[in-house]
Amino acid sequence: MRFAVIAASPVFGGKLKSVDEKPALAMRGVSQVVKLEDAVVVVADNTWRAKEALAALSPVWDEGANAGLTSASIIAGMDAGLARDGLSEEYASGDVDAALAGAKKVVEARYVVPYLAHAPMEVMNTTVHLEGDRLSVWGGFQDGLTARVLAAKTAGLPVDNVTLNHTAMGGGFGRRLPEYMDYLVRAVKVGLQVKGPVQLVYSREEDMTQGFFRHASVARMRGVVDDKGRVTAFLNTVAERHDPPEAARFNYAIPNQAMRYASGTNPLPWGAWRSVDHTQFGFFIETFMDELAHAAGQDPYAFRRAHLASAPRHLAVLDLAAEMSGWSTPAPAGRARGISIREAFGTIIAQVAEVSIGAEGVPRVHRVWSAVDPGEVINPATFKAQIEGGAIFGLSAALHGAITVDKGRVVEQNFTDYEMVRMADAPVQQVRVIESGARTGGAGEPGTAPVAAAVGNALFALTGVRVRALPFRLAKFSAT
């Protein structure tokens, strides 16, 4: 078997203009250099030699229209999109515009979340072997049947001529879904030009910078709280939204509400990321509900509870989370708690996070309590593990995660500058389940959705500083 390593255009949408193959071909173990439309690939007798030979090349790129992109220009474009007339409307009830226009005081907030990478532990890779008119494929995919069809299409073969050997994935989180199988397509294209089996591997840096990203997003919220402490209007505008449509909704009883969105403001390749739009809206909506509770002078838990009278399943989950965390009792010295609730993929989950600020002004999450109603649980141990893992995944993004862009290139390269929650920093977690008998919901994604808001709300309770842009590591806190 041969081993191939790839370097694609560092600017999204760029093309390969030229490359001098000689420096690579002169190195030990290198058999060939394969040129693709937007990438150069070195093939050798092991991955390390291919990687070293690839580093010896100096490809010339046609960087295209995205060469001037920066994170700041992308966010500015999203703000401009929200300022335009004629936003698309996802849903509406009552007359939110009239309610806002007639209000004595309107609460307003702007929130920003960055791009995020999937960053699975195993980088993208696929092995292919073309023998005559038959193709064998080995790889990890989140949809093996579609992967087989895609491989056949790329090779120009009937599907029946493709054998797909489905391996363990080493992590997916959306990155290995059919729409984002660039690694499979490129492996097949390389395999068509290499005699014998060949494995195409993305380096960690290539994997980090050439992904399909959870999109950055900007939200502008406007709300009204009346003299009785009830929310009478809630307008959520965002640039931009993807899937699923219900992620923008909530179950609070608010008579006048609407969600509107701008499209076409995201220039980077978009990819479904664990919990999809529930991660953004979980942070936006639940942080703003906390802000409305503060404007009303009410406890955040009691405030939410008062607006969930017509949603008994949500109310039960919220109450259980408050009970588990001892919400009515003071937090330990130097700590505070925050609460949030989200329905995602048919599962209702409320989370409470307990936080402190370390000696260097860095937020630390000590405990996370999750109360969950998935309707019915098939395997309790696996379900709880998924909720805990989802919370860690969301916590990594909330505390650390940000893919930034400069000169059309992704800045972050590896785990040194794309941090994750390590074992030493992981919170103690407790999960309790309510089996309500409703239709069975999801397990793998709901735990990711509410945790950022729970942490942010706890940080506000502790410091009085409201963080409206993720990740929290960029905020400035004084040690407590």
N, C-alpha and C positions, 0 to 999 in steps of 0.2 A: 504494500500500500504506500501511496505517496501522501504527503502532507502539504497543505497549502495555507498561506496566510494572506490576508487581503488588506488593502488600504483604499478606501473609497474617497471621493472628493470631500475635502474637509468642509466645504460649503454646500449646504443642501441645494440640490438641483444642478450642481456643477457637473462638468464633463471632463474626461481625460483628453487632453490635447496631444501629449506625446510623453514618452519615457525612454531613456537610454537603458537598454536591458543589460549591457555588458558588465557593469559592476556586480550585478547579482549572479549572472551566469558564470563569472570567474570564481565564485566562492564554492567551497567544498559542499558536495551533496546536492547542489541545486541542479534541477533538470530542465526547467523551463520557466518563462515568464508569460503569463496569460493577461491579455489586455481586454477589459470589458469597457462598455460605453462610459461608465462613470467610476471605474476602479482599475487598479492594477493588482495582480495576484502573482506571488512567487510560489513555485512548487519545488519541494525538496524531499530528502529522504527522512527528515524528521521535522517536527514543528519548530524547534529552536533554530535550526539552520535556515528554515524558510523565513522566520521572523528576523533574524540577523541580516539576511540577504535583502529582505524588503526594506530594512532601515538604510541600506546602502544606496537605494534608488532615490532619484530626485524627480518625481513625476511633475509635469507641467499641467496645470488645471485651467480650464475655462470656468471661472467661478460663477458666472451668470449673474442673475438679477439680485440674488440674496447676499452678495458680498458685503453690503453696507449695513446689514442688520445688527442691531444691538438689543439687549434686554430692555433698555430704556426706550428705544424707538418702538419696540413691539408694544410695551405697556402704554406708551403715548397713543399709539394707533387704536388700542382698545378703549382708552378714554375718549378719543375722538369718535369712535363708533357709537359709544353710549350717548354722546352729545347730539347725534344726528336725530332728525325727526323720522318717524315711520319705523320704529323698532317692531320686530315681530312679537306677537303675543302668544305665550304658551298657554295661559289660562287667565281667567278673570271672573270675579264674582262681586256683586254690588257695584258701586261707583267709586273707585279708589281716587280718581283725579278730583272729583268733587269733594270727597272727604278730606283730602290733603289741602285743597284750596280753602276750605272753610275752617281749618283748624287754627286754634290760637298759637299752638306750638307744634312744630314738626321736628322729630328726631331724625337726624341724617347721619349716615356713615358710609365710608368707602373702604372696601377690602380688596386685597391683592394676594393672589397665590401664584407661585412660580411654576415653570415647567418642572416635571419630575421624570426621572429615568426608572425603568423597571428594575434594573440592576440585579438580575438573578445570580445566584452563586456560580452557576455553570454558564459560561459565555455561549453565544450563538455558534453552533457547529452542525455540520451535516456531512455524512460520508456517502458517496455515490460510486457506482461501478456500472459502466456501459459495456455490455457484451453483445455485439451485433445489434439486433433490434430490441434488446431487452435491457431494462434498467433496474438496478437494485439500489435502494435508498435506506440508510440507517440514520435515525435522528429522533429528537424529542419534539413533539408537536401537541398543541392543545386541540387539534382536530386532525387526526390521522387520515381520515377518508378524504378530506379536502386537500391535504398535503399530497396525497397520491395523485389526485386529479391535476394539481398544480405542477407536479413534477413531470407528469405525462405531457401536459400542454407545453411546458418549457422545452422538453426534449423533442417535441413533435412526434410523439408515439401514442398508440392507443393505450387507454388506461389499463387494459388487461395485460399489457407488456411491462407494467411497472409493479415490482414487489417492494412494499414498504415495510421495513423492520422497525417497529415502534419501540424506542428505548425510553428509560426514565428521563424526565425533563431536566432535573436539576434546578427547577424553579421556572415559572412562566409569568404569572401575574398579569397576563394579557399579551406579553411580548411574543408568545409563540402561537398566537391566533392566526388564522389563515390570511387575513389582510396584511399581516406584517412579516410574512415568511420570505423576506428578501434573502435571508441566509440560505434558504432552500433553493430559491431561483438561481442565486449566484453559484451555489455548489453544483447544480446541474449544468449550468453554462460552462463552468470549469471542467467538469467531468466529461463533457462532450469533446474537449480538446486534449485530454490526458489519457494515455493508454494505461488501463488497469484501474484499480480502485484508488480513490483520492478523498481525503478528508479536508474540508475547508473549515478553518477555525478563525473566528474573530478574536483579536486580542482584547484584553479588558478595556483598553483605551478605545479601541474601535467599537466595542459593544456599547460603551458609555456615550460616545459622541455620535454614533450613527443609528440611534434607535428611533422608535416611534413614541413620542413623549406624551405623558399626561399634560394637557394644555395648560398654559398660564391663563389666568382669568382675572378680570376686574369686575367687582360688583358695587353697585350704588343702591343703598337701601334708604327708604323713607318710611316713617311710621308715625302714628298718632296715638297717644294714650290719653283717655278722657279723665275727668275728675274722680271717677270711681276706680281708677287704676286698670281699666280695660283697654285693650288695643282695638281701635276702631278702624284703622287703615294700615295696610302693609303693602308697600310697593317694592318689588325686587327687580332690578334691572341688571343684566349681566352680559359681559362679552367674554367668552361666548359659551354656548351650551352644546352638548353632544348627546350622550346616552346615559341612562334611559330617561325618557321624558318626565316620568314621575319623580325624578330626583329633585326637581324644583318645587315640589309640593310639600305641604305639611298638614298636620291635623289640628292645629289650633283653631278655635272658633273665633274667627275675625270676619266681621260682616263685609268689609270692603278690602279686597286684595287682588293683586295681579302680579304676574311675572312676565317681563318683556326682555328681549335679548337682541344683541347685534351679532351679525355673522360676518365671516370673511376677514376677521382681524387676526387670525392665527396662521403665521407663515411657515411654521415648522411642521414636520410630519406628525400627525396625531395618531395616538394608539391607545386603545382601551387599557386602563390601569386599574389595579385592584379597587373595586367599589365604584369605578367610573365617576360620573358627575356627583355621586353622593359625597365624595370627599370634599369637593368645592362647596356644594350647597350645605353640607353638614356644618362646615366652618362658618359660612356666611350667615345662614339663617339662625343657627343656635347662638352665635356671638351677638347678633343683632337682638335676639330675644332677651339676652342678658342686658344689653344696653337699654332696651325698653323697660325691663324690670327696674333697672337703676333709676331711669327717668321717673318711674312711678313710685319710687321709694319703697320697693317691695323686695322680699327675699326671692332670689331667682327660682328656687324650687317651688315655693308657694305661688309665685307669679305664673309659672308654666302650668301648675296644677289647676289654677283657676280658669285657664283657657283650654283645658282638655276634658271638660265635664261631659262632652258628647262623644268622647273617644275612650271607652272603658278599658280596652286592652292597653292603650298607651298610658293611661292613668295608672293602671296596675303596675306596669313596668317602671314608671317614674317613681311611684311610691316604694317599690322594692329596692331600687337603687339608693334612694334616700335612707331607707332602713338599714341596708347593708353597710353603708358608709358612716352611719351615725351622724347624719346631716344636722340633726337638731342639737348635737353636742359640739363644743369647741374643738377645733383641730389642734394637734400638738403645737407647742410653741415654735414659732418661726415657719409654720406651714398654713396653707389654706386649701379649701376645696372648691371645685367648680363642677357644674352639672350640665349635661346636654342629652338630647334624645333624638333619635332618627328612626324612621322606617325605611329599610333598604332591602330590596329583593324579597319582600313578603315577610321579613323578620323585623320586629320592633326591638330596639335596644336603647337603653339609657345607661350612660356611663358617668361616674364621678371620679375625678382625678384629684389627688392630693399632691401639692407641689411645695417646693421651697426654692430659695435663691442661694446658690453656693457662694463661696468666698470670692470668686472671680466674677460675680454677677451673672452666672449662667444658671438658667432654670433647671431644676432637677425634679423629676416625677417619681414619687416614692410608692404610691399605691394607685391602682385603677380597679374600681368595682364595676362590673357589668351585669345588669339585669336584662334578661332576654326572653322574648316571646316569639318562638319560631313556629308556633302552631303545634307541631309535634316533633319530637326528637327521635331519630332512629338509633343513633349510637351516641350516648351521652358523653363518653370520654372524648371521642373524635370531635363532637360538636364544641365542647368547651375548649379543646385545643385550638380549633379554628378561630374561635372568638378571641382567645388570648393572642394567637399569632397575628390576627388581623389588627388588634390593638397595637402590637409592637410595630407592625408595618406602618400604620398610620402615625404612630408616635415618632418613628424615625423621620418621616416626612415633615411632621409638625415642628420638631426640634431642629432638624438639620437640613432637610432636603431642599435643594435648589439647583436646577440646571440653568445656567446663564449663557448668554450669547454675546460675542464680541466679534465684529468684522465677519459676521455670518457663520462663525464657528462656535461650537460648544466649548466652553472654558473648562469645565470639570472633566477630569481624565480617569480617575480611579478612586478607590475608597479613601485615599488620603485627603481628597477634597470633596468627596460625596459621602459624608459620614452616615453611619447607622447606629442605632442603639445596640450597645454591646451588653454582654451578660452582666458586667459590673454595674451598669447603669439601668438595667431593666427593672421596672417596678414590680412589686408584689401584686399579684392579680387574684381576684376572686370573681367567679362567674356563677350566677344562679339562674335557673331556667323556670319559666312559667309555661307549662304545656296547656294552652287554652283550647286545644282541639280545632283551631282554625286550620286553613289550608297550610301545608308545610312550606316554610320559607327557606331561605338560603342560610349557609353557615360560613362560607369562606370569605365573604366580602363585607357583611354588616359591621363586624367589629372594627373595621378601618374607618368608617364614616364619621362617628361622633367625637372621636378622641381629641382632635385638634381643638375643637370648641371647648371641650371640658377643661383642657389644660389652660387655654387662653382665659377662660372665665375664672379659673382658680388663680392665675397670675394677677388678674385685676383685683380679685378679692384680697390678695396678699399685699400688692404694691400700689394699687390705685392707678396703675398704668394699663391702658387698654391697647393691646397689640392688634393692629388690623392688617398687618402684612406678614405672611409666613416667609421663612421659618423663624421660630422664636429666638434662635441663637443670634439673630441680627439686632434684636431689641436691646436697649440699654437698661439694665436693672442695677440697683444698689444692693449690695449684699445685706442679708437680713440676719 
